[in-house]
């Protein structure tokens, strides 16, 4: 593994072991749930919007229901979008999806997930939190699932 690959692996491991914004956000005015039935990942996402800005964000994964890739992706995502305008978060969502589909790397630490492209079964794990965020920002009531063509 090259130095960049090792750095990316360290970023993912750190965010899995010490997830940022891993909390239930009681003040959330947007919520979304997502699940990946093939892997067992489940996420609950909480977003507090203040106008068009993501004032705060948190996530939870019921015990034992989030793999390392899924949890690290949610952690990095919440760090990246907190305090940002909704428009910027949607742009990051598209950039992240594009990166996992083989496009250019996403900005900053999100590029750590570029290596996931080599493991097609893990792409949905990395994307789950992002699709939940997209659903929350659109104020969609139904849960997001990796097995829905509409969501993925």
N, C-alpha and C positions, 0 to 999 in steps of 0.2 A: 504494500500500500504506500502511496506517495505521501509527502508531508501534508498536502492539502486534504487528502482523504482522511488522514489521521486526525487533523484538526476538526473536520466535519464530524467524524465519529465521536470525538470528545464533546463537541457541542451537543449532539443528540443525546449522548449518555448523561451529560450534566442536566439537561432539561427533563430527562426522564426521571432521574434520581431526585432532583430538586425542582419540581415544576413551579413556574411562576404563575401567579394569579389562580392557583388551585383553590378555589373558594366558591361557596354559594353566595351570590350577590343579592341580598334582600332588596336593595334599591333598584334592581333591574327593571326596566320598562320594556325590554324585549327579551324573549327566551326562545331557545330552540333545543330540540333533542335530535340526536343522530345515532344510527347504529349500523354496524357492519356484521351481518349475521354469519358471514363466512369465517371471520376472525374472532368474533365475539366482542369487538370493541363497541362500547356505548358511551356517549358523551351527553352531558347537560351543559348548555352554554347560557350565560347570563350577561346581558349587555345593558349598560345604563347610557342612554343617549341624552345629550343636552343639546337640543337643536339638531344640527347636522354633525355633531362631534361625538365620538365614542369617549365619554367621560371616564367610564370604568368598565371592566370586563372580567369575568371569571368563568371557570369551568370546573366540573366535577365528573368523575368517572366512577360509577358504582364499583365497589371493591372487586378487584380481579377482572374488570371488564375493559381494560385498556392496555394494549401492547405498548412496548417502548416507543415505537415509531409514532403511534397515534398520540400518546401522551406528550412526547417531545414536540410534535407538530403543534398541538394545541397550546403548549406553553410558549413556544416561539411566536406563534400567531398572536396570542394575547399581548405579548410584549411589543410586537410590531405595530399593532393597530391602536393600542391604548393612547388616548389623547389626540388621535388623528381624525380628520373629517371622514365621514362615511364614504365619500367619493374616493379618497385615497385607499381606504380599506378594500373597496370593490376592485380598484386597480391592482392591489397586491394579490387579491383572490385570483384574478385572471392571470397575473404573472406567475403565481405559484402553480396553478393548473397547467399553464403552458410549459413551464419548466419540467413538470413531471411527465408531460406528453412528449418530451424530447426537444423542446424549444430552449431559448436562452435561459441562463440561470436567473433565479429570482434575486432581488437585491439583498445585500447584507447577509446576516446569519441564516436567512431562509434558504440560501444556496446550499446549506449543509445537507439538504434533502435531495440534491441532484443525483446522488448515488443510488437513491431508491429506484430510479428508472431501470436499473439493471435487475430489479426484482419485481416483475409486474404484479405479483400477488400482494405486494406491500404498498402499491401506489394508492389503493383505496384507503389504507390505514392512514397514510400521510394526508390525504385529501379530506378525510371525514370532518375534522374540526372546521376546516375552511368552508365546506358546504353547509355546516350548521350555522356558521357566522353569516353566510350569504342568506340563508333562510330567515335568520333572526332580523337582519337588516331590512328584509322585505316584509317582515311581520307575518310570516307564514305560520299557520297553526299546526299543520301536519308535520310529523317527524320526518327527518331526512334519512334515507336508507341508501346504502351503496348498491343495492340491487334494483334501484329505480332509474330508468333511462332519463327521466326528468331531472333527477338530482345529479347524476354522474355522467 
